[in-house]
C-alpha cells in the first residue's frame, strides 16, 4: 500500500489554514528565552505538523529535512529563512505573520527569529520527519553533515 505524500502546495494550504485557527494549536505553544520550543500538534502516515515558539536570538542553524518537504507559515511575529548557496551569499528572506514559505526535500536552510517580540510558526512535513541533517564546517573548510533524529530540536551552535 502506498502512502500519499503531500505536495508543497498541499502543505502550504494546511499551514495557512491552521494559522487562521489558533484554537487548534495555541495551547501547545510554550515560549522559553533559552530554547526554541517545538510542539507536535498532529501526525498521520503522510504528514506531521508542529507549532514552533521563537524568542529573540533563536536559530535552527543550517539543516536539511532529509526526504521530507516542508511548508512553514508565520502565525505571529517574523522569521528569517536562509538558503545555503555555494559560491554565493546566503539567500535570505524575511517572512512576516500571514506568509508561507516552502522547503524542498534535501534543501539546506536555516530559520531564525526576526524582530523583537515572540514569534510563532506552524510547520508541516511530508512524509513525516524521520531524520534531518545538521551542518558544520570542518578542517580545510569541508562541509560536514551530521544526521539527527526528526524529533530533535535544532539550535545554531
C-alpha positions as CSV (number, residue, x, y, z in Angstrom):
1,X,0.0,0.0,0.0
2,X,1.3,3.4,-1.0
3,X,1.0,6.3,1.5
4,X,0.2,9.6,-0.3
5,X,2.9,12.2,0.1
6,X,1.6,15.8,0.2
7,X,2.8,18.3,-2.3
8,X,4.3,21.7,-1.3
9,X,1.0,23.3,-2.4
10,X,-1.0,20.9,-0.1
11,X,1.4,21.5,2.8
12,X,1.1,25.3,2.2
13,X,-2.7,25.1,2.3
14,X,-2.5,23.1,5.6
15,X,-0.3,25.5,7.4
16,X,-2.0,28.6,6.1
17,X,-5.4,27.2,7.2
18,X,-4.0,26.4,10.6
19,X,-2.8,30.0,11.2
20,X,-6.5,31.0,10.9
21,X,-7.5,28.6,13.6
22,X,-5.2,29.3,16.6
23,X,-7.7,27.3,18.9
24,X,-6.2,24.2,17.3
25,X,-2.6,24.9,18.4
26,X,-2.4,27.9,20.8
27,X,-2.5,25.7,23.9
28,X,0.6,23.8,22.6
29,X,2.7,26.9,22.3
30,X,5.3,27.5,25.1
31,X,7.9,30.3,25.0
32,X,11.4,29.8,26.5
33,X,14.0,32.5,26.4
34,X,16.8,29.9,26.3
35,X,15.5,27.4,23.7
36,X,13.1,27.4,20.8
37,X,10.1,25.3,21.7
38,X,8.6,22.8,19.2
39,X,5.2,21.1,19.9
40,X,3.9,18.3,17.8
41,X,0.2,19.1,17.1
42,X,-0.7,16.4,14.6
43,X,0.8,13.4,12.8
44,X,-0.6,11.0,10.2
45,X,1.2,8.5,7.9
46,X,1.7,11.2,5.3
47,X,2.2,14.5,7.2
48,X,3.2,15.9,10.6
49,X,2.5,19.4,11.9
50,X,4.4,21.3,14.6
51,X,3.9,24.7,16.3
52,X,7.2,26.4,17.0
53,X,7.6,29.2,19.5
54,X,10.5,31.6,18.9
55,X,12.2,34.3,21.1
56,X,14.8,36.8,20.1
57,X,18.2,35.2,19.1
58,X,16.8,31.7,18.5
59,X,18.1,30.0,15.4
60,X,17.9,26.4,13.9
61,X,21.3,26.5,12.3
62,X,21.7,25.2,8.8
63,X,20.0,21.8,8.3
64,X,18.0,19.7,5.9
65,X,14.8,17.7,6.3
66,X,16.3,14.7,4.5
67,X,13.4,13.2,2.4
68,X,10.7,15.4,3.7
69,X,9.3,18.6,2.1
70,X,8.1,21.4,4.3
71,X,5.8,24.3,4.4
72,X,6.1,26.9,7.1
73,X,3.5,29.6,8.0
74,X,4.4,32.5,10.2
75,X,1.4,32.9,12.5
76,X,2.8,35.7,14.7
77,X,5.9,37.9,14.6
78,X,8.6,37.3,11.9
79,X,11.1,34.6,10.9
80,X,14.0,34.8,8.5
81,X,14.7,31.9,6.2
82,X,18.1,31.5,4.7
83,X,19.2,29.1,2.0
84,X,22.8,27.9,1.6
85,X,24.2,28.6,-1.9
86,X,27.7,27.6,-3.0
87,X,29.9,30.4,-4.2
88,X,27.2,32.9,-3.4
89,X,26.0,34.9,-0.4
90,X,23.3,33.1,1.6
91,X,19.9,33.6,0.1
92,X,17.8,35.3,2.7
93,X,14.1,36.2,3.0
94,X,12.2,37.7,6.0
95,X,8.7,36.3,6.5
96,X,6.1,38.3,8.5
97,X,2.9,37.0,10.1
98,X,0.5,35.7,7.4
99,X,3.1,34.5,5.0
100,X,4.0,30.9,4.0
101,X,7.3,29.5,2.5
102,X,8.3,26.1,1.4
103,X,11.5,24.0,1.7
104,X,12.1,21.2,-0.8
105,X,13.2,17.8,0.4
106,X,17.0,17.8,0.8
107,X,17.4,21.6,0.6
108,X,19.8,23.1,3.1
109,X,18.3,26.0,5.0
110,X,18.1,27.7,8.4
111,X,15.3,29.6,10.1
112,X,15.8,32.2,12.8
113,X,13.8,34.6,14.8
114,X,13.5,38.1,13.4
115,X,12.3,41.2,15.1
116,X,12.0,42.0,18.8
117,X,8.9,40.2,20.2
118,X,8.0,36.5,20.2
119,X,7.1,34.7,17.0
120,X,5.1,31.5,16.3
121,X,5.3,29.4,13.1
122,X,3.4,26.4,12.0
123,X,5.4,23.7,10.2
124,X,4.1,20.8,8.1
125,X,6.4,18.0,6.8
126,X,5.6,15.2,4.3
127,X,6.5,12.5,4.7
128,X,6.8,12.9,8.5
129,X,10.3,13.7,9.6
130,X,12.3,10.6,10.4
131,X,15.7,12.3,10.3
132,X,17.4,15.6,9.4
133,X,21.0,16.6,8.7
134,X,22.8,19.4,10.5
135,X,25.9,21.1,9.1
136,X,29.3,22.3,10.4
137,X,32.5,23.5,8.7
138,X,35.3,21.1,9.3
139,X,39.1,21.3,8.7
140,X,40.1,22.9,5.5
141,X,36.6,24.4,5.0
142,X,34.9,21.0,4.4
143,X,31.2,20.9,4.9
144,X,30.2,18.1,7.3
145,X,26.7,16.7,7.6
146,X,25.6,15.1,10.9
147,X,22.4,13.0,10.8
148,X,20.0,13.6,13.6
149,X,16.5,12.3,14.6
150,X,13.5,14.0,13.2
151,X,12.2,14.8,16.7
152,X,15.4,16.6,17.8
153,X,15.2,20.4,18.4
154,X,17.7,22.2,16.3
155,X,19.9,25.0,17.5
156,X,22.7,27.1,16.0
157,X,26.0,26.2,17.7
